Structure formats: structure tokens, C-alpha cells
């Protein structure tokens, strides 16, 4: 079979062909097994080849797979929106279904802007984000992303939106130390709002725990409480981008539960269908919907596949599976085990600067010098070497870092929430071998 018709991420790189997956393992057509140490793109939360999901898929397909959202609603879509609202912090959300995380954050941006228009304040149309953030690849989502590398080619087409300092304590962007800094990074939002003028700002968007742009960066306790207070003081909506953190990944159904904050809007993706179908969502609290319901009564967004019954039924089955197998609790328990094992492993490996995370969203940051926290030069490609080395040994890990001028090396370890202790041991063993081999290559 000629395979050169598919445009792959790196065009001259040989990609193995997948044959099947079961649990935390994937198998290629040569029979090689891979531990899915990152759930693909932090997506396959319940593991591969789960029969209950296949059954739900078949059952819905035998009724109807697709209806257009302007013509019909469906039982699975209605049930899923209700279920998400029941699970979310505060329990009073409406849901707009989309197909990817980028669409979910972009829709949240549009809804925030529309909310202020309906309230007679159309000048409030900018969204503030943070440096070191990733909210998606479409132009609106990329406009809100503080990810220099991914933005670079498209700068002239992107909205010039403000960014503030991330809560990155390992390497504070403001040169301070926690806790004596008193969360100056949160104050940075306040400063930016005052500089730009709250009358121009619709919303602030943040990932509860920074994912691909930094690598499982957990904010200091109290950070989001302070952020929410600042947003409320200035009449600004708070959007939580839970595309990576949402649906059990961090040991809570929603990442923001760890911080006791109820976002005005939430973007979901990845884990909500666990990779069994493209599915994502933008959730909006009752009070955000109210002026829209009283005003134009319609959200100016939508996609052909929005709210299709097939994807909704699959997502419902994924949520049922998570509850039945107590995977929120499992993420916390297994996450603690994995984090401890990785920290023990790091003790003996000089280039591991930091091991951090929450639940089963964990990252390792690599440094050329541990004491000085000196980064490797970008052209050494430490992250890609790590990923490639582990891949050859049968372990998948996910790249992070590189958001600021392409510098910074980190990998995300985020296996399916069903991983066993034995599988964790195997994962850590292969990872340690891979890191040691890369270290021998890059430190003469
Ligand atoms: N937001 C966050 C936090 C993400 O991690 C991602 C993807 O990695 C996105 C948005 C974009 O999601 P998608 O790739 O499904 O468009």
C-alpha cells in the first residue's frame, strides 16, 4: 500500500502502522507492543479497546448516527449535557457541543464576547491569556495561546491579544520565589486589566494545570481564588480550559475542583470521549446564558457534527465507565504512586530538574544543570530525543515545553487511568533507561 498520501506531523519520519489497542497497550502491525504512557495526546483516559464503548457505539449507530443540530435534538445529546452539568463545579451549566478542543476554546471566546454584546457592552471583546499556554490550533484559539512556536508562522493573521505571567514557580517568570511573592503572577492579571481597561476585556482564559505549553505546571494554592476575585472585581468572565485536565485526569472530574472555583465557561475535549470519537464541548453557566436567552436567543457558532447522537452516546458511555470503575479516585491513587516512583527515579538522574503534576497528569522537566536550572540549547532537541528513545523501547510519552522561544524541555507522562501498579513499574523502568541513554548522548 502506498502510504505517502497522508500528511503526517513530520513528513520524512517513518510511522509504524497501528493494528489494535487493549488497555494501556497499543500494538503495531509488526506485533510490537507500546505502553501508552500519555494516552495518545492525553486523550485515551479509559484505555483502548473497551467493549462497553464499542457496544454503545453500535447500539446508537443502529438507531441513528447523525442528525443536524438545527433540525433535531437527541436523547444522548440531552442526557450528556445534563450529566456534564451534574458533574461540573456548581451544577448549573448549559453545553454547546463541538468536535475538538480548539473549537471548544474558540466557542468559549465567542460566547464571552456575545455575552457582553447582549448586555450592551460590545467594547468588551478581548480575551486575556497567559504566556506559556496552549488553547488550540485554529486562528481564534491560537490568538489566545501564549505559545510562540505554534503562533510564529501566522502572526499577521492572529488577533493581538494580551498575555500575563503564568504561575510557574519552578522558574518564576517574574524572578520571584513562592510563597514570599504573594502570587505576583495573579497580580499581573490585575495590572494588565488596569493597563488595557476592563471596558475592553471580555474574559480571561487559563488551563487549571498548564499542559503542553509547560508540562503539568500546578499553580500555588489560592492562585485561582485570587484570579476569580480579580475577574469579578473587573467584570470579566473566567474561562477554564479543561481540554486536558477535564474528565478525571487530575484525580477530580474537573481540574478546577482542586481550587474551589466555579468558572463562568469551561472548554472540554480529549478525555470526554477518551478518543473513541471526536467530541468536545463548551459549557456556560446559567448566568452567562441568561442575557443570550433574553437577547438574540442563538449562539453565533456551530459545526456540522455538533451534538451528533453518535458522539454523544459514546461520550455518555465513557462517563458511565469512569463512574463504574471509579476512575476519578484511581487517577488520584495511581497518580500519587507514579509521581513518587518518578521522583525516586529522578534522584539518580542529573538532567531531571523537576517532577510535578496532579493525579495522572505528570511531567518531567529536563535541565543541563540542576542547581542553576539551566536549560538545554533548543537545537540539542532533548525533548524529541526522549520521545524517540522511549518510542523505540515501546513507551509513548508526550512533548511539552518549548512555548517560550522554543526553549525548555519537558515530557508529559499521563497514562490511561486504568493503569495497574505493575504497568507503572514497567513504564518507569523503560523511561529511566531512555532518559539515561539520552543523558549519555547530550552530556559529554
Ligand atoms: N486546550 C488545551 C489545554 C489542550 O491541551 C489542547 C490540545 O492539546 C487544546 C486546547 C486543543 O485541542 P484539540 O487538539 O482537540 O483541538
Boltz pocket constraint, residues with backbone or C-beta under 6 A from the ligand:
constraints:
  - pocket:
      binder: B
      contacts: [[A, 41], [A, 99], [A, 100], [A, 101], [A, 102], [A, 103], [A, 105], [A, 134], [A, 135], [A, 136], [A, 137], [A, 207], [A, 211], [A, 212], [A, 241], [A, 242], [A, 243], [A, 244], [A, 269], [A, 270]]
      max_distance: 6.0
